[in-house]
């Protein structure tokens, strides 16, 4: 089994240096309206793909289905790809403490934190990579709490046949509205479901619409609202997922290998994968497609893009930019492309 090929992808963004297109990011992307209809599709959006960490909110929902009473920042860190800042580690430790476990119970691989202060503290203390510093440790802590709540074995919580992981796969299929096409292993060691980009967008449409909605699934509502209430825990201060949630009130979650999913409170959703696995263009592509749908104002999207999309540098001076490729610009139309700084 494989994801879509380059021939079935389209150019989504290019890197321009000194007036010369230096790199191209090909991929696929889909936009769904609140009724689940496809309003824009670029490339192959039905082929299976590994959504990677964009599935974390649904893994958190599965842990809550198993009886884990996550609250507040704990919910956000369970759905996070965090940087390992001090507040992130404190939230993970609070989940482990509630489960009656310590960091040794985590089965995610040891890693250095992205957060510079935490990394410096580890180096100065003569300590190396830590499991709790791995960006998926919040998810793993929630998994462990589900195990202790149900007297399930903790040593094997990453086995695809573990009762918790069966609940996770069922939850992903439920929200995606389609069967799981394949089960692999994620970078953190957890089972990983393959679904289509359309299925991923469908899941985020439901998730985004659940935020603050008393009529929605209570667990989905809790996860979505806590991600929006504690966005600094979902990625990290100044990081693009966090900025998008802070400034646009849109549920945003990255995934490794070039995946991004976005969901708004009124049910608009975008899911995309850049085929080369790079993520530097994801915010640009995803927010531009949300603006195209009218799900976020052009000016607000442009303001966020100004914060999170870096210029192409030559020495200490900007000499180019990351910009949308022609298929996306044509979809937007000249007026909206200009409003987003992409004319």
Buried (B, 14 or more C-beta within 10 A) or exposed (E): EEBBEEEBBBBBBBBBBEEEEEBEBBBBBBBBBBEBEBBBBBBBBBBBBBBBBBBBBBBBBBBBBBEBEBEBBBBBBBBBBBBBBEBBBEBBBBBBEBBEBEBEBBBBEEBBBBBEEBBEEBEEEEEEEBBBBBBBBBBBBBBBBBBBBBEBEBEEBBEBEBBBBBBBBBBBBBBBBBEBBBBEEBBBBBBBBBBBBBBBBBBBBBBBBBBEBEEBBEBBBBBBBBBBBBBBBBBBBEBBBBBBBBBBBBBBBBBBBBBBBBBBBEBBBBBBBBBBEBBBBBBBBBBBBBBBBEBBEBEBBBEBBEEBBEEBEEEEEEBBBBBBBEBBBEBBEEEBBBBBBBE
